């Protein structure tokens, strides 16, 4: 999970999907790095919003397959 944190990495929300127990966001940093992150259901982040995020706990990172 991720948390909104003023000291975190700056990202822009590109997509939001409500998943019942969480909100799934597609975000992109200023350097172009893209992530899919989960936030608690109460998050009101919308596409176009700028956030600062930090990771909570363990993370899985999977490189994008750009061959398709």
Buried (B, 14 or more C-beta within 10 A) or exposed (E): EBBEEEEBBEBBBBEBEEEEEBBEBBBEEEEEEEBEBBBEEEBEBEEEBEBEBEBEEEEEEEEEEEEE
